[in-house]
Amino acid sequence: MILSRVQVSADNPAVLSALDTIRERLGLSTGFPAEAEAEALAAIEAVELPAESMLEVPFFTIDPKESMDLDQAMHLESRGSGYLVRYAIADLANFVLPGGAIDLEARRRGQTMYPPRGPIPLHPLSISEGAASLLPDQERGAFVWTFELDSEARVQSTTLRRARVRSRNKLSYQKAQFLIDSGTALDGLHLLREIGEKRLLLEQERGGASLGRPDQEVREKAGRFELLRRIPLAVESWNAQISLLAGIEASKIILEGGIGILRTMPEPDTASIEWFRRRARALGVPWGQEQSYGEFLRQLDPKDPKHLALMHAAASLFRGASYTVFDGELPQDKTQWAVASTYAHATAPLRRLVDRFALVICEALSNGRPVPDWARAALPELPKLMASSDGISGQLDSAVISCIEAAVLSSRIGEHFEGTVLSANGDSGEIVLSDLAVTAKCSGKLEVGTVVNAVLKVADIATGEVQFQLDSTAGGVDAGPAAKTEPTNER
């Protein structure tokens, strides 16, 4: 569901200059060294597909409509009272020479990034959007997870092996949602809702939590940059549950094998939890002592100003995510708190560096073979590489959104806007505009969760700075009992 959307011309010189500056400042380059491109072409020419065939299985992919770097394909079946889930993951490792030019460049980049004017790929496009991508009607090598689930979608058995696969259908999220809702889904797609919702119930049972606040995105479409705020479709959540299922099972394999890399997140400390409880009470949406954090977040409605403010405050508890490496002795901290389980990234090798290594390790352990030396040797370096890449990705997303926000508002200095207060600290805070997909700083005595009138003072495209000032003379639209302002660590 799209809550708000605005557009600005993609030919705006100030916007194009600012976007180029952002890329340059962060050291981002679309092109690859000649050695990497040549190595990619040679790998494509020499690639050998796995001997085992699953070409008869009608896999399908679900991704954003414009995506060509397709990491995952699935097929779902009913089996007695339970289910059989096959989840094919692109076999990128088959194209990357350990220590070669592609490997070294991928380690420098860390992940694919998706700013306007085209992605910054992790690997040469001839591989990531070509020979390794699970494009429809193409024979590909893949790591295939096979999960047997019971009637409640609990895992009964897991296998992982390399095989040849062929996707039959490339679906967008919108198309998949339509086919499921209309009852016209084929090849097991109709089961995605059923399995996804059961896995969501298991997540709730574990105590897992999803933030659930609206996404803020920038897209390039029909000659315009589009800034929108939206609530993800239900099918995106169901699809994510299949990926989470694979990540949880991958973590079990590497923990049992005594070697690998986990995605971990610590539980928030008592002071942070109590701060959030006070914030919820102050906004008139108390978090009951017997209710899990995940349950509480699931009941929040982003269209309600108070609930939206709480969703943003909740981000302060989703902190400290990192990668934990082990080889021999198991780590003390193994759990990803938001998932409420151990978890490993092992489903997106075309777009995230760490997944290539995790998949190779899991496949070797699953089939009783030694872990390749090149994968074992890389483990100590991966957390630092991924932390650096995550930092750059976060800076990129923030800078691009700020640039487009400023461009949308640059001709409206002095105008009045209605917005919900997301955070407040002293004489300033942050608001999200009611009718535009814009979140910005605002000066004045603000109360979290209230709807206020504010005057636009600054909208600088080059720096991305947008600044509002509370219009105390106009009066606000009261969203209920005033929230108490407390010093916070909100971002």
N, C-alpha and C positions, 0 to 999 in steps of 0.2 A: 504494500500500500504506500503510495507516494503522499507524504504529508505536505510538502511544498517543493516548488521547482522554479528556478529562474535561469535565464540564459544571457550570454554576452557573446558578441561576435568573435569568431576565431580569427578574424583578420585585424583585430584591434592591435595596433603597433605597440602600445604600452604593455598590453597583456603578453604579447609574444616576446617582447624584450625581457619582461620579468620572469617568464617561464624559462627562457634560455639562461638567464642569470642564476636561477635556482639550480638547474642542472650543472652548470659550470662550478658553482660554489660547492656542490656536493661531490664533484668529481665523477659524474655519471656520463657514460658514453654508450651509445647504441651499438656502434660498430665494434668488431673484434679484431685482434691482431691477425695479420695475414697467416701466421703459422697456425693459429687456431682454426681459421676458415679452411685452410688446406688439410689440416688433420681431420676436420669434420667430413669433408668430401671423401677422403681416403677411408675413414671408418664406415661411412655409408656404403661405399663400394665393396668393402670386405666383410660386412656384417654377416654373421651366421645366425639364423633363427633357431630357437630351441627345437629339439627333436619331438617333444610331446606336442600334440595338437589338441586345441579346444576350439577349432574353427567352426564346429557345429553349434556352439553356444551363441545365441543371439544377444551379445552384449550391447549396451547402449551407454551413451555419455550424457551428463547433465552439467552444463556450464553456462556462463554468460554467453549471449548470442554471438558476440564477435570473437570469442576465444578460439584460438587455433592450437594452443599448447595444452593438449588434452591429456592429463595425467592418469585419469581414472575412468574405467568403464565397469558397469555392473550387470549382473543378471540375477533375478530373484525367482525362486520357485517355492511352491507349497510342497512339503514333504510330510505326509501323514498329518499329525496335528501341529507340526512345526514348519520350519523353513530351511531352504538351502540358499545361501548367499555366496555368489562368486563375485570377487572384486579384483579386477585386473588393473595393475599399476604399470605404467610405461617402464620398459627395461632400458633406462638411460645408461646404466653401467656398461652395457654392451657396446656403447659408442664412445666411451671416454677412456683413454689410455691413462692409467695411474701415473701421475707425475708429468704428463704431457702438457701441451699448450692449452688445451681446453680445460683440463683439470686445474691448472694454475690460475687461469682467468676466472673460472667459476669460484675458486676459493677467494679471489679478490672481491668478487661481486656479492656472493652469499645468497642472493635470491633475485628473482625477477621482480621488477617494480613497474607500476602501471600509471605513470603520469599522463596528462593529455599529450597529444601529438605523438603517440606511439610508445610501446613498452620499452623498458631497458631490460633485455633478456639475460637470463643466467647463462644460457648456452647459445651457440650459433643457431640462427633460425632454421637452417637446413636440417638440423636435428630436432630442436624443440618444437617447431611448428611443421616439421616434415617427417623425416624418417623414423623418429621415435614416438611421435604423437599418435594417440589412439584415434585417428581420424576414421570416419565411416568408410566401409568397403575396402579397407586396406589391411593386408596381412601384417601383423606386428608381433614382436616378441614382448612378453609381459611377465611380471611376477604376479601370479594368480593366488590370492587368498581364497580359501574355501571354508566357510563357516557353516556348521550345522547348528541350528537353533531350535529350542523347544517351543512350545505353544506360547510362552511368555517372552520369546525372543532372547532367552538366556543361551549363552554359548555352551554347546555340548562337545564340540570338537573343532579343531582348527588345523588346516594344512596350508603350506605355502610352497609353491614350486614354479619353475619357469615353464612357459608354454607359448605356443603360437595362438593368437586370438584374432578375431575380426569383429570390430564394432559394426552394428547394422544401422544405428541411428544416432545422429548428433542432435540432442535436444537442448533448447534454452530452458532456463528456469520457468519462464512464462508458458512455454509450450508444454512442458512437463506438468505444470500445475493445471493447465486447461485439460489435458488428456486425462489426468487422474480425476478431476472434478466432474468431467463429462462422462466418465465411465467408458472411454474409448482407448484406454492405455493397453499396449501390447507388451509381449516379451518380459512379463513380470513387473513392469512399471507400476501396474495397479496395486502391487503388494508393498510399494515403498511407503505409502501412508500407514498401512497396517503395522509393518515392521518398525518404521520410524517412531510411531507413537508409542509402541510397546517399549522401544529402547529409551524413549524419553521418560517413561514411567520408571524404568530401572535406574535411570540417572537420578530421578527424584528420590528413589529408594536409597541410593547410595549417598545422597546428600549433595549431589552436584549442583552447580549454579551457573547460569548463563546470564550475562548482563542485560541483554534484551533491549538496550536503548536504540533509538533510530540511527541508521547509518547516514553519514553525511558524505556525499560522493561528488566527484567531478567527472563528467564524461564529455567526449567530443562527438557531436552528432549533427549532421547536415550543416556543416559550416559554422557551428556555434559551440561554445563551451557551456555545458549544462551543469548547474549546481543544484543538487536535490537532496532532500532529507526524506528517507523512506523507512518503512518497517519491512523487513525481509518477508518474502513469501513463505508459506508453511512448508512447501517442498524443499526450500533451502535448509530448513531445520531437519527435515527427515533425511535429506541427502547427507548433511553433516553427521548424523548419527551413524551412518555406515562408515564414514571415515574415522569417527571416534572409536567405533567397534574395532577396526583394524589397528588403530593406534594402541588401544588397551591390550589387545592380544599380542601385538608386537612387543610391548613392554614385558609381558609374561615370558615370552620366548627368550629375550635377552637376559632377564633376571635369572631364569633357570639355567641359561648357558654361562652366566657369570661374566659376560662382556657386552658392552654396547653403550648407548647414549640415550638417556631419558629426558623428557621435557618435564620439568618440575616447577612447582609453585608452592611457597610456604603458606600455611594457614595464617590469617591475620592475627595480630596479637590482641589481647583482651582490651587494651585501650582503644584500638581502632574499632573493634566490634561495638564497644559501649558508646563511642562517639556516634557511630551510625545509628544505633538504637535511639539516642537522644535526638538526632536529626529527624528520624522517622516520627517520633512522638511530637516534636515541635511542628511538623507539617500536618499533623492530624491523621497520619497513616501508621499507627503503631505496629511494630514487629513483635508478635507474640512470643513469649519465652519458649513455648512448646513447638513453635514453627521453625523449620529449617530455613537457612538463608536462601537456598534455591527456591523453596516454596514461596517465600515472601516476594522475591524478585519476579517470579512467574505471574503473580497476581497484579502487578503494576501495569497501568495503562499509559502509554507514552502520550496519549492525547490529552491527559489530565495534567495541568501545569504542576501540581504538587508531586504527582508520580514521576513526571519527567525530571524534576529537580532531584528527586531521590535516586533515579537511575544514574544521573551524572555523579551524585555523591557516592554511589556504590562503587564507582571506578576506583576509588581510593583503597578499596579492599583487594582489588585484583592486581596485586603488585608482586614483584620479585620473581617473575617467571624467568627461568634460566635452563641451561642444558647441563646435565650431570653425567659425567663419563665414569666408567668403571671397567676394570680388567682384572678379574680375580675377586678381590674383596668387594662385597656389595656395599653401595653407599648407604649412609644412615638416613638421608632424606631422599625418599623415592617417589613421593606422591605429588601429583598435580592437583592442588586443592580444588580448583574450579571444576575439574572433571571428577573429583572424589575417587580417584583411582591412580594407579601407576599408568604411565602413558608415554608413548614414543612417536615421533614424527616419522611416518613410513608410508606416506600416500601421495606425495607431491614432488617427485625427484626432478621433474622438468623445471620446477619453479623455486625449489628450496634445496640448498646444498646438502644439508644434513641427511635428507631422506635417502640419497643414493647409498650412503654408507650403512644406514640402518637397515635398508632392504637387503643388501648383500649379506650383512651379518645374520639377519633373521633367516634368510633362505639357507645359508650354510648350516646354522644351528638346527633348523627344522629337519634337515635331511642328513644329519649326522656327519657333516664334513667340517674340516677345520676352517676357521674364519680366515679369509685371505690376508696375507701379511700387509698389503697396501691399505686395507680397510682398518686393520688394527692399529697401524702406525699413524693414521690420520686422526684417531680419536682425541688425543690430548689437545689438538689445535682447534677442533671444531667449535667448542663453546665460545672462544674468543672471536672467531670468524663470524659466527652467527650473531653474537651480541653487537659487533660492529655494524653488520648489515642491518639488523633490526633498528639500530639507532638511526642510521641513514634513511631507512624506509620511513620511520616515524617523522623525521625532519622533512622529508620530501612531501609526504601527505599533508602535513600541517602547513607548509609553505605554499603549496599549490592551492589548497582550500582558501587560505588567507588572501592570496592573490586574486582569485576569482570573486571572493566575497567583496573585496575592495573595488574590483571592476564593476560589479553589479550596482554598488552604492555610490560610485564616484561622482555621479551627476546629481546626487540627491542630498548634498550637504545642507544642513539646516532643517530638513524635514523631520516630522514626528513619526515614530514607529511604536507599535505595541509589542511587548516581549515578555517572556517568562524569566524570572530571576533564577539562575541555576546555582550560583554561588555568591557569597558576600563575605567580605572581610574588611572591616573598617569603613573607609570611604569609597570603596570600589567593589566590583564583582564582575560577573559574567551573565549575559542574557542571551536567550535564543529568540529571534523575531518570530512573531506569530504567523506571518504570511509569506516569509521568505526563508530559504534554507541557509540562514546566516546565524552564526554564534559569534558574539563579540564582547569586548570589554565595555563596561559602563561605569562611570563615576557617579557617586551619590550614595546616600544612605539607603541601601537596598535590603529587602527582606526575602530570603529564599522561599521560592514557591509562589510568590505573588506575581501578578501580571501588572506591568508598569507601562507608562508612556515615557519615551526617551527621545532625545534630539541627537541626530547624527552630527558629529563634530569633525571627524577625520575619516577619510577613505582614500588611502595612498596605495596605488597599484604597485609601485616599485618596491615598497617595503612590506606590503600586505597589512599595514596597520589600519584597523577600523576601531573607532572610539565613539561611544555614545555618552551622553550625560543625562541623568535622570531629570525629567521635567517636573519638578515638585509643584509647579503652579497648575499643571493640567490635571493632577490627580491620577491615581492608578485604578485599575479594575481589580478589586480585592478578590483574591482566589481563596479566601477563607481565613482562618485564624493566622495571625502573623507568626512567621518562623523566627526563632531566636538566632541571632547572628553569633557564630562562634569562630574562633581562629581554626582554620582547616588546612589540610594539605591537598586540597582538591586541585586537579589539573583539567 
